[in-house]
Amino acid sequence: MARSDSDRWDLASSVGSTATMVAAARAVASREPEPLIDDPWAAPLVRAVGIEFFTRVVDGDLSLGDADDSGAARLMTDVMAVRTRFFDDFFVDAGATGIRQAVILAAGLDSRPYRLPWPAGTVVYEIDQPAVVDFKTETMAGLGAEPTAQRRTVAVDLREDWPKALRDSGFDDSAATAWSAEGLLVYLPPDAQDRLFDHVTALSAPGSRLATEYHPDAGATIGERTRAMRGQWAAQGFDVNVADLFYPGERTPPADYLTALGWQVSTRSRPEVFESYGRRFEVVESLTALRDSQALIAALPDRREDDAPH
């Protein structure tokens, strides 16, 4: 089903099901011989969602390759391992600089509030749809999981007034913040992507940081590949056309938009990020556009220093 301005979802439907798919990939990546990541909560969360295909994947009864023999499924697992490590390191590095406030936009089944070594006094805000937030909170409590930071949930759709909801949850816009928008932008209309960065900038004190990723034309590429895979995945119990969940249209590159808003931006290509973790980005022919995907980190300088006389 195509997206609409009023659609809603849980973790077994629409956009929410992609969060379960990503968590399944994290679970698989965590049990590799030399894993880049260790997410002990990914598999239990996937099982709790109850999509049979992904439950079988995390239980080792089925490999993603069984549903796609082109190599794309293997690539997805590698990409999720590297992407997860990139955002993990972003938050760890931000904490090392003294940042004690973090916001995870569209948190899905992300378990960072429970598994990262957050410095004492860190507050982590997780924003997502109410059904998603409630499910994860209840499931993690049932698993006996304890957050490693002060976790605060913000149950709100990003199409609504989420800045107000964030402030109402205790967010301090005078404190430097580490923001993540992981796997999010392709699910936003182009104008909503810009508004998201406008809101983040308005809420960010000097010293804040932001990590995200940008796919210049990878959304269309992924869409074509998932259309081809849909029949195979549906036979295994996952009948969601991921291609229908992306918003088309020309986008302003985030690096350009954030720079115009006053952020200092650095980007790396996907092969460069892979190389930094000792991995080689080997892409199948049908997904070559993924080489152009960028990992982005932005920092908001102290404007007072910028304005001071020299």
Backbone bond lengths (Angstrom), bond angles and torsions (degrees), N, CA, C in turn:
res aa  C-N    CA-C-N  psi(-1)  N-CA   C-N-CA  omega(-1)  CA-C   N-CA-C  phi
1 M - - - 1.459 - - 1.525 109.45 -
2 A 1.336 117.13 131.52 1.457 121.46 -178.40 1.525 110.48 -69.65
3 R 1.302 115.51 157.48 1.454 121.88 -179.03 1.520 111.39 -71.01
4 S 1.358 114.62 156.24 1.459 121.68 173.03 1.518 107.85 -142.62
5 D 1.326 115.86 168.27 1.462 119.59 -177.10 1.521 112.86 -71.28
6 S 1.328 117.83 -11.50 1.462 120.37 -176.71 1.523 112.74 -122.47
7 D 1.346 117.60 13.15 1.465 118.31 -177.32 1.522 110.91 -70.25
8 R 1.311 114.73 151.94 1.456 122.58 178.22 1.519 108.36 -130.47
9 W 1.334 117.13 161.62 1.452 119.47 -178.35 1.514 111.07 -156.45
10 D 1.326 114.41 161.91 1.450 121.91 168.14 1.526 106.85 -117.85
11 L 1.314 117.87 -167.97 1.460 119.64 -173.40 1.523 114.00 -82.33
12 A 1.331 116.70 2.16 1.462 120.24 175.83 1.513 112.04 -114.55
13 S 1.331 117.49 9.16 1.462 120.10 -177.31 1.518 110.78 -142.48
14 S 1.323 115.16 155.79 1.469 123.45 172.55 1.530 111.69 45.06
15 V 1.329 116.56 -136.14 1.467 121.16 -176.87 1.528 111.31 -59.51
16 G 1.332 115.93 -34.20 1.454 119.24 -179.07 1.520 113.16 -59.75
17 S 1.331 116.17 -34.81 1.465 118.90 -179.45 1.517 112.24 -66.08
18 T 1.330 117.06 -25.69 1.463 118.67 177.50 1.523 110.68 -70.64
19 A 1.336 117.23 -29.33 1.467 119.79 174.26 1.518 110.28 -64.92
20 T 1.325 116.67 -36.98 1.459 120.46 176.27 1.525 110.39 -67.97
21 M 1.325 116.93 -39.74 1.461 121.31 177.14 1.526 110.61 -60.37
22 V 1.311 116.88 -44.37 1.462 120.93 179.98 1.526 110.51 -65.71
23 A 1.326 117.11 -41.02 1.466 120.11 178.54 1.523 110.72 -62.90
24 A 1.338 117.05 -37.27 1.456 120.09 176.78 1.526 110.50 -62.94
25 A 1.327 116.81 -41.29 1.462 120.33 177.56 1.519 110.77 -64.28
26 R 1.340 117.43 -38.27 1.471 120.07 176.92 1.527 111.27 -64.58
27 A 1.330 115.83 -38.47 1.467 119.21 178.45 1.523 110.66 -63.09
28 V 1.337 117.02 -44.50 1.464 121.42 178.49 1.523 110.04 -62.93
29 A 1.336 116.50 -44.39 1.467 120.39 -178.62 1.525 111.57 -64.55
30 S 1.318 117.23 -31.23 1.465 121.14 -177.65 1.519 112.90 -70.52
31 R 1.330 117.61 -21.09 1.460 119.78 -178.47 1.525 112.81 -104.15
32 E 1.344 116.80 14.78 1.457 120.19 174.63 1.528 110.19 -68.55
33 P 1.333 118.38 159.32 1.465 121.06 -178.74 1.533 113.28 -56.44
34 E 1.327 117.34 -42.98 1.462 121.31 177.53 1.529 107.84 -126.06
35 P 1.323 117.16 75.79 1.463 120.86 -171.75 1.525 112.90 -70.95
36 L 1.325 114.61 143.68 1.467 120.37 172.71 1.514 110.98 -78.83
37 I 1.331 116.77 -24.64 1.458 121.25 -175.25 1.522 109.46 -131.69
38 D 1.328 114.39 161.97 1.464 121.05 174.34 1.521 107.14 -137.22
39 D 1.323 115.83 99.01 1.460 120.97 179.49 1.527 108.17 -116.93
40 P 1.337 117.51 90.83 1.469 119.91 -176.55 1.519 113.52 -71.28
41 W 1.334 117.09 -12.36 1.464 120.53 -176.58 1.524 112.30 -96.54
42 A 1.308 118.02 -11.01 1.462 119.92 -175.59 1.528 111.48 -61.37
43 A 1.313 117.47 -51.92 1.463 120.22 -176.87 1.528 112.30 -63.93
44 P 1.347 120.14 -46.47 1.464 118.82 178.21 1.533 113.31 -60.55
45 L 1.319 117.28 -35.89 1.456 120.11 178.13 1.520 111.19 -67.17
46 V 1.333 116.48 -41.37 1.464 120.13 178.31 1.526 110.13 -62.69
47 R 1.313 116.37 -44.06 1.468 118.86 179.09 1.529 110.92 -60.49
48 A 1.310 116.41 -38.60 1.463 120.16 -178.49 1.520 111.98 -66.78
49 V 1.339 117.28 -32.33 1.468 120.08 177.80 1.520 110.12 -63.86
50 G 1.328 116.88 -43.86 1.444 120.66 172.17 1.512 117.26 92.89
51 I 1.350 118.96 14.19 1.464 119.98 172.52 1.528 107.52 -75.32
52 E 1.310 116.91 115.38 1.463 121.53 -170.04 1.526 112.60 -54.94
53 F 1.323 116.89 -44.47 1.455 120.63 -178.07 1.527 110.92 -55.96
54 F 1.324 117.41 -50.73 1.461 120.28 -176.38 1.524 111.94 -74.12
55 T 1.329 117.70 -29.43 1.459 120.11 173.73 1.521 110.28 -62.53
56 R 1.324 116.43 -43.41 1.465 120.01 178.44 1.526 110.82 -64.90
57 V 1.333 117.36 -34.86 1.463 121.01 178.59 1.527 110.61 -64.64
58 V 1.337 117.69 -49.16 1.467 119.44 -176.62 1.518 111.71 -72.04
59 D 1.352 117.13 -22.91 1.463 120.22 176.96 1.528 112.28 -83.93
60 G 1.340 116.94 -4.85 1.453 120.82 179.10 1.509 114.34 81.51
61 D 1.331 117.34 8.98 1.465 120.95 178.90 1.524 112.31 -82.63
62 L 1.307 116.27 -15.47 1.463 121.82 -177.03 1.513 107.75 -150.61
63 S 1.315 117.17 137.28 1.459 119.89 175.19 1.513 109.11 -100.22
64 L 1.325 116.02 153.41 1.457 118.89 176.47 1.514 110.66 -59.04
65 G 1.312 117.11 -30.29 1.451 120.63 178.65 1.513 113.43 -66.08
66 D 1.342 116.73 -23.66 1.457 119.48 177.19 1.519 111.66 -65.58
67 A 1.334 115.19 -24.09 1.462 119.92 -179.91 1.519 112.23 -97.56
68 D 1.333 116.90 -3.80 1.463 120.21 -179.75 1.518 108.35 -163.32
69 D 1.294 116.98 108.76 1.467 120.67 -175.22 1.528 112.95 -94.16
70 S 1.349 117.69 12.77 1.460 120.13 -178.19 1.520 112.66 -84.55
71 G 1.318 117.22 -12.92 1.458 121.10 -174.84 1.502 113.03 100.60
72 A 1.324 118.40 -9.16 1.462 121.32 -178.80 1.521 111.49 -65.90
73 A 1.330 117.54 -37.38 1.464 120.51 -179.43 1.520 110.66 -66.50
74 R 1.326 116.84 -41.01 1.459 120.46 177.13 1.526 110.56 -62.94
75 L 1.329 115.17 -39.99 1.454 119.78 177.94 1.524 110.68 -63.20
76 M 1.331 117.05 -39.88 1.453 120.01 -179.95 1.521 111.17 -60.11
77 T 1.320 116.68 -41.75 1.461 119.68 178.69 1.522 110.79 -63.39
78 D 1.330 117.25 -43.08 1.461 120.59 178.41 1.531 111.41 -63.04
79 V 1.334 115.53 -43.66 1.461 119.77 179.96 1.524 110.51 -61.82
80 M 1.328 117.48 -42.83 1.461 120.22 -178.83 1.520 111.64 -67.66
81 A 1.324 117.21 -35.01 1.461 119.59 177.08 1.523 110.76 -63.86
82 V 1.338 116.12 -48.26 1.460 120.33 -178.95 1.525 110.73 -67.91
83 R 1.335 116.84 -42.11 1.468 119.73 179.59 1.518 111.31 -62.38
84 T 1.323 116.61 -43.70 1.463 120.41 178.99 1.514 110.80 -60.79
85 R 1.333 116.36 -44.20 1.476 119.98 -179.55 1.526 110.39 -64.72
86 F 1.328 117.31 -38.92 1.462 121.02 178.45 1.528 111.12 -58.43
87 F 1.321 117.22 -48.02 1.462 119.91 -179.33 1.532 111.77 -73.31
88 D 1.329 117.61 -33.57 1.461 119.93 173.53 1.526 110.04 -57.39
89 D 1.324 115.20 -51.10 1.465 120.04 -178.30 1.524 111.55 -63.23
90 F 1.328 116.15 -35.48 1.465 119.58 177.62 1.521 110.59 -57.18
91 F 1.319 117.25 -48.42 1.463 120.37 -177.94 1.525 111.88 -69.50
92 V 1.329 116.50 -39.37 1.465 119.51 178.14 1.527 110.26 -63.28
93 D 1.319 117.16 -43.86 1.461 121.10 179.10 1.529 111.29 -64.62
94 A 1.332 116.64 -39.07 1.462 119.94 178.82 1.524 110.10 -63.26
95 G 1.322 116.55 -41.69 1.453 119.73 177.69 1.512 112.35 -62.77
96 A 1.331 116.35 -35.20 1.470 120.42 -179.89 1.523 111.74 -66.94
97 T 1.336 117.46 -22.75 1.465 120.40 178.14 1.519 112.09 -87.16
98 G 1.324 117.61 -3.06 1.458 120.75 178.32 1.521 114.85 105.99
99 I 1.331 118.08 -0.37 1.471 120.41 177.96 1.522 108.95 -71.61
100 R 1.329 115.38 130.21 1.459 121.01 -176.47 1.529 112.19 -123.51
101 Q 1.312 117.45 19.36 1.452 121.90 177.86 1.525 108.69 -138.90
102 A 1.318 116.63 128.75 1.456 121.08 -177.82 1.521 109.56 -133.04
103 V 1.333 115.31 147.44 1.466 121.39 176.49 1.520 108.10 -130.24
104 I 1.333 115.94 124.80 1.458 122.24 176.45 1.521 107.22 -106.11
105 L 1.318 116.32 109.15 1.459 121.99 -178.81 1.522 109.81 -82.41
106 A 1.336 116.59 133.98 1.465 121.88 -177.76 1.527 109.45 53.24
107 A 1.317 116.26 62.18 1.462 122.73 -169.23 1.523 113.57 -66.81
108 G 1.329 118.63 -30.11 1.454 120.28 179.61 1.518 112.33 54.47
109 L 1.333 117.09 -132.31 1.465 122.22 179.41 1.525 112.24 -97.58
110 D 1.318 116.43 20.24 1.461 121.61 175.00 1.539 108.77 -58.36
111 S 1.324 116.97 135.10 1.468 120.21 -178.22 1.520 112.96 -114.15
112 R 1.323 116.93 19.40 1.468 118.77 -176.01 1.535 114.17 -58.99
113 P 1.327 119.82 -35.29 1.471 117.41 178.13 1.527 112.62 -61.98
114 Y 1.331 117.24 -16.53 1.459 121.35 -177.66 1.524 113.68 -104.60
115 R 1.321 118.21 -17.16 1.467 118.13 -170.51 1.522 115.05 -124.01
116 L 1.346 118.83 -16.30 1.463 119.17 179.40 1.532 110.51 -83.86
117 P 1.349 116.60 152.36 1.466 120.19 179.12 1.531 111.34 -83.42
118 W 1.317 116.68 71.46 1.462 121.09 -177.55 1.526 110.87 -65.97
119 P 1.320 118.65 138.54 1.462 120.21 174.81 1.529 110.92 -61.48
120 A 1.312 115.99 152.12 1.465 120.74 178.95 1.527 109.87 -55.79
121 G 1.311 115.68 138.59 1.450 120.80 178.47 1.509 115.44 89.30
122 T 1.350 117.70 0.31 1.462 120.56 -178.78 1.528 110.60 -76.95
123 V 1.328 115.19 136.63 1.464 122.23 174.76 1.528 107.28 -111.68
124 V 1.331 116.59 126.40 1.458 121.91 -179.86 1.526 108.57 -115.20
125 Y 1.334 115.65 122.53 1.457 121.78 177.80 1.531 108.78 -100.88
126 E 1.322 116.22 131.65 1.455 121.65 175.64 1.525 109.42 -114.02
127 I 1.325 116.02 122.81 1.467 121.28 -179.25 1.519 109.50 -110.61
128 D 1.327 116.02 129.39 1.467 120.48 173.58 1.527 109.15 -169.08
129 Q 1.335 114.94 177.53 1.456 121.63 177.67 1.533 109.79 -56.28
130 P 1.331 118.30 144.81 1.469 120.47 -179.33 1.525 113.89 -52.58
131 A 1.352 117.78 -43.77 1.467 119.91 -178.71 1.521 111.55 -62.90
132 V 1.329 116.81 -35.32 1.463 121.52 -179.92 1.525 110.28 -70.86
133 V 1.335 115.74 -46.93 1.466 120.66 -179.29 1.522 110.90 -61.67
134 D 1.328 116.67 -46.42 1.467 120.25 -177.72 1.525 111.20 -63.83
135 F 1.329 116.16 -42.07 1.466 119.63 -179.86 1.521 110.92 -60.46
136 K 1.326 116.76 -49.51 1.463 118.74 -176.34 1.523 111.35 -65.95
137 T 1.315 117.07 -42.08 1.467 120.36 -179.82 1.524 110.73 -59.61
138 E 1.327 117.07 -47.71 1.464 121.08 -178.05 1.526 111.32 -68.20
139 T 1.334 116.72 -39.99 1.461 119.83 -178.69 1.520 111.29 -67.22
140 M 1.316 116.99 -44.27 1.463 119.91 -179.47 1.523 110.93 -65.41
141 A 1.316 116.96 -37.01 1.461 119.62 176.51 1.525 110.31 -64.04
142 G 1.345 116.40 -40.90 1.458 120.46 178.22 1.512 112.89 -64.86
143 L 1.320 116.32 -27.35 1.468 121.31 178.21 1.526 112.19 -83.22
144 G 1.326 116.04 -6.45 1.460 120.27 -178.19 1.512 113.70 78.78
145 A 1.320 117.11 18.42 1.468 121.12 -178.82 1.526 110.60 -75.67
146 E 1.300 115.91 139.22 1.463 122.23 177.93 1.520 109.04 -118.76
147 P 1.338 118.37 127.94 1.463 119.93 178.00 1.522 111.66 -60.42
148 T 1.324 116.06 147.04 1.461 121.80 176.69 1.522 111.10 -95.29
149 A 1.334 116.38 4.73 1.460 123.39 173.86 1.521 106.23 -141.99
150 Q 1.317 116.54 175.18 1.463 119.06 172.77 1.528 108.00 -78.04
151 R 1.309 117.11 108.98 1.464 122.54 -175.13 1.524 109.86 -95.17
152 R 1.332 115.08 129.14 1.456 120.54 176.11 1.526 108.47 -127.83
153 T 1.311 116.32 126.68 1.454 120.47 -178.65 1.522 110.53 -96.34
154 V 1.332 114.70 144.90 1.463 122.45 178.75 1.523 106.18 -126.41
155 A 1.315 116.11 98.65 1.463 121.68 -174.64 1.522 109.63 -87.00
156 V 1.329 115.05 90.75 1.461 119.93 -177.04 1.519 109.30 -155.08
157 D 1.305 116.42 145.79 1.459 122.44 174.53 1.525 108.49 -75.93
158 L 1.319 117.00 137.88 1.469 120.13 -179.56 1.523 112.36 -66.41
159 R 1.334 118.13 -11.02 1.457 121.11 175.22 1.527 111.82 -84.07
160 E 1.325 115.84 -7.44 1.458 121.54 178.13 1.531 109.28 -100.14
161 D 1.326 117.30 -170.35 1.469 121.27 -177.04 1.528 109.73 -81.56
162 W 1.320 114.60 71.01 1.458 118.66 -177.77 1.532 113.14 -69.55
163 P 1.354 120.45 -30.38 1.464 117.44 175.94 1.537 112.48 -59.10
164 K 1.330 117.43 -40.23 1.470 120.37 177.73 1.522 110.32 -65.43
165 A 1.332 116.39 -43.99 1.460 119.80 179.32 1.528 110.79 -61.78
166 L 1.322 116.57 -37.66 1.461 120.74 178.43 1.523 110.77 -65.64
167 R 1.319 116.86 -46.50 1.464 119.94 177.72 1.526 111.10 -62.27
168 D 1.331 116.53 -40.35 1.463 120.18 -179.99 1.526 111.84 -64.14
169 S 1.331 116.63 -21.09 1.466 121.10 178.53 1.521 112.48 -87.58
170 G 1.341 116.32 1.24 1.453 120.37 176.60 1.506 115.81 108.85
171 F 1.326 117.31 2.31 1.458 120.15 -178.64 1.526 110.98 -59.04
172 D 1.334 116.29 136.16 1.460 123.17 -178.35 1.522 108.95 -106.72
173 D 1.343 116.58 105.07 1.466 118.75 -177.22 1.525 112.93 -79.75
174 S 1.330 116.89 4.00 1.466 119.60 173.62 1.524 111.81 -96.17
175 A 1.324 116.63 -4.35 1.468 121.38 -179.71 1.523 110.31 -105.44
176 A 1.312 116.20 143.52 1.466 120.17 177.11 1.528 109.65 -60.85
177 T 1.324 115.14 141.75 1.462 121.13 -173.61 1.527 110.33 -131.21
178 A 1.333 115.51 144.55 1.464 121.22 170.76 1.523 107.60 -102.76
179 W 1.346 116.30 120.27 1.452 122.80 -177.12 1.521 110.30 -110.27
180 S 1.328 117.26 142.57 1.461 119.70 170.87 1.523 109.64 -128.54
181 A 1.340 114.50 138.21 1.468 122.36 171.48 1.517 105.35 -127.35
182 E 1.329 115.70 82.50 1.462 122.59 -173.48 1.522 109.67 -97.44
183 G 1.330 116.35 125.87 1.449 119.64 177.40 1.506 113.68 59.44
184 L 1.326 117.16 31.07 1.466 121.32 -171.50 1.520 114.36 -111.07
185 L 1.314 117.75 -41.66 1.464 120.64 -165.04 1.523 113.23 -60.74
186 V 1.330 118.62 -36.29 1.471 119.71 -177.67 1.519 112.05 -67.57
187 Y 1.343 116.91 -16.08 1.459 120.28 179.31 1.528 112.19 -93.74
188 L 1.329 116.54 5.06 1.463 122.07 178.08 1.525 109.61 -110.76
189 P 1.341 118.03 142.87 1.463 118.97 169.73 1.523 109.60 -60.60
190 P 1.331 118.66 153.99 1.467 120.26 -178.02 1.525 114.15 -53.15
191 D 1.349 118.08 -42.06 1.459 119.22 -179.56 1.520 111.31 -70.06
192 A 1.339 117.73 -31.36 1.460 120.60 177.81 1.525 110.97 -69.61
193 Q 1.325 116.43 -32.02 1.462 119.84 175.13 1.522 110.00 -60.44
194 D 1.314 116.84 -45.28 1.458 120.49 179.46 1.530 111.19 -64.57
195 R 1.334 117.15 -41.65 1.466 120.45 179.43 1.523 110.83 -63.74
196 L 1.335 116.39 -36.62 1.456 119.47 177.89 1.520 110.40 -58.55
197 F 1.334 116.67 -46.38 1.462 119.83 -179.97 1.527 111.65 -68.76
198 D 1.320 117.29 -32.43 1.468 120.41 174.67 1.530 110.28 -60.87
199 H 1.335 115.92 -46.61 1.465 120.09 -179.15 1.528 111.16 -65.54
200 V 1.321 116.49 -44.40 1.458 119.57 179.60 1.522 110.41 -59.38
201 T 1.312 116.54 -42.94 1.466 120.43 179.73 1.519 111.41 -63.73
202 A 1.334 117.17 -43.40 1.471 120.89 -179.90 1.524 111.98 -63.85
203 L 1.326 116.69 -27.80 1.464 121.16 -177.87 1.526 112.93 -91.98
204 S 1.318 117.69 -5.55 1.460 121.29 -170.57 1.521 112.32 -98.08
205 A 1.313 114.85 126.13 1.454 121.41 172.54 1.529 109.40 -80.72
206 P 1.339 117.16 159.11 1.468 119.11 175.47 1.530 110.90 -52.93
207 G 1.312 115.50 141.11 1.457 120.68 -177.63 1.515 113.62 94.44
208 S 1.326 116.52 -6.17 1.459 120.08 179.34 1.525 110.87 -69.57
209 R 1.329 115.49 158.37 1.462 122.02 179.13 1.528 109.84 -132.61
210 L 1.313 115.08 153.90 1.459 121.54 179.91 1.521 108.90 -138.98
211 A 1.324 116.37 135.22 1.467 121.41 173.75 1.518 108.67 -122.95
212 T 1.319 115.81 135.38 1.453 121.23 175.97 1.516 108.50 -155.37
213 E 1.321 116.24 -172.84 1.455 121.13 179.16 1.519 108.32 -142.38
214 Y 1.302 115.28 154.75 1.461 120.75 -175.22 1.517 109.57 -136.47
215 H 1.335 115.66 132.59 1.456 121.52 -179.55 1.529 108.83 -118.72
216 P 1.319 119.04 96.19 1.469 121.28 -175.47 1.523 113.80 -51.95
217 D 1.316 117.95 -45.53 1.459 119.49 176.89 1.521 111.41 -141.31
218 A 1.336 115.74 15.23 1.459 119.50 -177.42 1.517 112.16 -72.19
219 G 1.336 117.26 -24.98 1.453 119.20 178.77 1.515 111.20 -58.81
220 A 1.343 116.11 -45.61 1.463 119.98 177.96 1.518 110.99 -64.96
221 T 1.323 116.60 -38.21 1.460 120.72 179.89 1.522 110.91 -64.58
222 I 1.325 116.10 -47.40 1.460 120.10 178.91 1.524 109.93 -62.16
223 G 1.318 115.50 -39.70 1.456 119.80 179.53 1.506 112.50 -59.73
224 E 1.329 117.23 -44.29 1.453 120.66 179.44 1.523 111.22 -63.92
225 R 1.326 115.39 -40.90 1.460 119.04 -179.19 1.531 111.12 -66.76
226 T 1.340 117.65 -42.43 1.461 120.44 -178.17 1.524 111.11 -69.29
227 R 1.340 117.41 -30.02 1.467 118.80 174.44 1.538 110.05 -61.62
228 A 1.314 114.99 -42.70 1.461 119.52 -179.61 1.529 111.49 -67.52
229 M 1.336 117.15 -32.40 1.453 121.72 -177.77 1.525 112.85 -83.89
230 R 1.342 117.36 -14.39 1.455 119.74 -169.03 1.525 112.80 -56.81
231 G 1.323 116.29 -43.75 1.455 118.83 -178.90 1.511 112.62 -60.49
232 Q 1.347 115.98 -42.31 1.457 120.03 179.88 1.529 111.12 -67.17
233 W 1.346 117.02 -42.22 1.454 120.63 -179.24 1.522 110.73 -68.44
234 A 1.343 116.90 -38.85 1.464 120.06 179.92 1.519 110.75 -61.25
235 A 1.320 116.61 -37.21 1.461 120.55 178.96 1.524 111.39 -63.59
236 Q 1.334 116.46 -22.11 1.459 121.42 179.25 1.532 111.67 -96.92
237 G 1.328 117.34 0.59 1.458 119.98 175.61 1.507 115.97 106.45
238 F 1.349 117.82 8.10 1.465 120.27 179.93 1.520 108.07 -121.19
239 D 1.330 116.17 91.26 1.459 121.04 -174.28 1.531 110.53 -105.34
240 V 1.325 115.68 63.39 1.464 122.10 176.35 1.520 107.78 -123.29
241 N 1.307 116.78 127.54 1.462 120.74 177.50 1.527 108.32 -88.16
242 V 1.315 115.72 98.02 1.465 120.78 -176.28 1.527 110.84 -58.64
243 A 1.325 116.36 -31.30 1.466 120.01 -178.49 1.530 111.64 -60.17
244 D 1.319 117.37 -29.81 1.462 120.56 -179.99 1.525 113.14 -73.17
245 L 1.320 117.27 -12.65 1.463 120.85 -173.65 1.520 113.10 -90.33
246 F 1.333 117.78 -12.96 1.458 121.21 179.90 1.519 110.37 -86.59
247 Y 1.317 115.19 147.86 1.460 120.27 175.06 1.519 109.58 -96.81
248 P 1.338 117.42 125.95 1.464 119.88 178.52 1.522 110.98 -79.89
249 G 1.298 115.59 179.08 1.459 120.76 176.03 1.509 112.37 113.73
250 E 1.316 115.66 153.35 1.465 121.28 -179.32 1.522 109.87 -70.79
251 R 1.317 115.77 135.53 1.463 121.84 -178.33 1.523 110.65 -117.02
252 T 1.308 115.38 149.49 1.456 120.22 170.13 1.518 108.04 -76.33
253 P 1.316 119.80 124.63 1.463 120.20 177.83 1.531 110.60 -53.65
254 P 1.319 118.94 128.83 1.459 120.50 -178.10 1.519 114.26 -54.14
255 A 1.328 117.35 -36.47 1.468 118.91 -179.98 1.522 110.89 -60.35
256 D 1.329 116.70 -41.36 1.465 120.51 179.26 1.526 110.87 -68.38
257 Y 1.316 115.66 -44.38 1.463 119.26 -176.21 1.528 111.23 -66.05
258 L 1.326 116.45 -44.32 1.464 119.77 -179.19 1.521 111.77 -68.63
259 T 1.317 116.99 -36.58 1.462 119.69 176.30 1.522 110.71 -59.86
260 A 1.323 116.50 -42.11 1.467 120.72 178.63 1.520 111.75 -64.60
261 L 1.326 116.55 -25.28 1.472 120.70 179.10 1.531 111.98 -86.74
262 G 1.314 117.74 -1.36 1.452 120.62 176.12 1.518 115.88 104.33
263 W 1.332 117.55 4.95 1.456 120.39 178.55 1.527 110.33 -84.00
264 Q 1.318 115.87 150.94 1.460 122.00 171.19 1.520 107.34 -97.18
265 V 1.324 116.38 119.06 1.458 121.35 -166.66 1.520 111.50 -116.57
266 S 1.320 115.37 138.86 1.467 121.32 171.28 1.522 107.91 -129.05
267 T 1.316 116.14 143.34 1.458 120.66 -179.69 1.521 110.20 -132.06
268 R 1.326 114.74 153.82 1.458 121.73 172.85 1.517 108.18 -137.04
269 S 1.317 116.59 144.25 1.459 120.56 177.10 1.525 109.32 -72.53
270 R 1.335 115.08 162.44 1.464 117.96 178.88 1.534 112.20 -59.47
271 P 1.346 120.20 -45.20 1.471 118.50 177.00 1.524 112.51 -57.94
272 E 1.337 117.67 -35.79 1.467 120.36 179.52 1.523 111.19 -67.72
273 V 1.328 117.24 -39.27 1.464 119.98 177.79 1.524 109.88 -66.09
274 F 1.334 116.96 -43.25 1.461 120.20 176.68 1.535 110.20 -56.81
275 E 1.322 116.25 -47.07 1.461 120.49 -177.60 1.522 111.86 -61.42
276 S 1.336 116.67 -36.03 1.463 119.90 -179.07 1.530 111.87 -64.75
277 Y 1.335 116.96 -20.64 1.458 121.60 177.74 1.531 112.21 -106.41
278 G 1.319 115.97 16.95 1.444 119.96 176.29 1.512 114.36 73.75
279 R 1.317 116.41 21.95 1.465 121.10 179.31 1.526 109.37 -115.05
280 R 1.323 115.08 154.13 1.463 120.05 175.94 1.518 108.48 -108.28
281 F 1.327 115.81 131.89 1.453 120.44 -179.96 1.522 109.09 -85.21
282 E 1.310 115.50 101.10 1.467 121.91 179.95 1.520 107.78 -109.81
283 V 1.315 115.61 107.93 1.452 120.93 -171.44 1.523 110.67 -106.01
284 V 1.338 114.82 142.33 1.454 119.43 175.23 1.524 109.18 -72.63
285 E 1.317 116.06 155.09 1.462 120.80 -172.42 1.526 112.49 -56.66
286 S 1.327 117.62 -38.08 1.461 120.04 -176.22 1.517 113.19 -71.32
287 L 1.345 117.40 -9.51 1.465 120.36 -177.20 1.524 112.12 -123.28
288 T 1.320 117.12 27.88 1.463 119.86 -177.03 1.523 112.45 -61.33
289 A 1.347 118.31 -26.36 1.467 120.24 -179.49 1.523 111.95 -63.14
290 L 1.336 117.41 -19.13 1.463 120.24 179.32 1.523 111.91 -65.37
291 R 1.346 116.88 -18.08 1.468 119.68 176.61 1.524 111.24 -62.11
292 D 1.326 116.49 -28.07 1.460 120.21 -175.85 1.522 113.06 -84.57
293 S 1.333 117.56 -5.00 1.462 120.28 178.80 1.521 109.97 -63.16
294 Q 1.319 115.67 144.67 1.464 121.26 -175.83 1.522 111.15 -121.26
295 A 1.306 116.06 138.93 1.463 122.59 168.12 1.521 106.97 -96.67
296 L 1.309 116.63 130.82 1.464 121.63 -171.11 1.521 110.79 -125.25
297 I 1.308 116.15 134.65 1.465 122.45 170.98 1.521 107.57 -127.20
298 A 1.329 115.24 129.91 1.463 121.01 -179.63 1.532 109.22 -124.17
299 A 1.304 115.32 146.41 1.467 121.42 178.11 1.517 108.75 -128.16
300 L 1.311 115.96 139.08 1.461 121.03 179.31 1.521 108.70 -98.40
301 P 1.333 117.42 110.40 1.466 119.87 -176.79 1.519 111.32 -70.58
302 D 1.324 114.53 165.39 1.465 120.59 175.54 1.516 108.03 -73.82
303 R 1.321 117.57 111.08 1.457 121.41 -176.89 1.518 112.60 -63.68
304 R 1.325 115.54 -28.30 1.463 118.53 179.01 1.521 111.10 -63.76
305 E 1.344 115.53 -37.63 1.457 118.80 177.20 1.518 110.70 -68.05
306 D 1.357 115.32 -39.49 1.466 118.89 -179.65 1.517 111.95 -63.32
307 D 1.333 116.83 -33.38 1.449 121.20 -176.25 1.520 113.78 -88.55
308 A 1.335 116.21 -9.10 1.466 119.10 -176.49 1.532 110.44 -69.93
309 P 1.332 117.34 147.79 1.461 120.71 176.89 1.518 111.09 -67.81
310 H 1.304 116.05 147.11 1.458 121.62 -179.32 1.519 110.29 -113.69
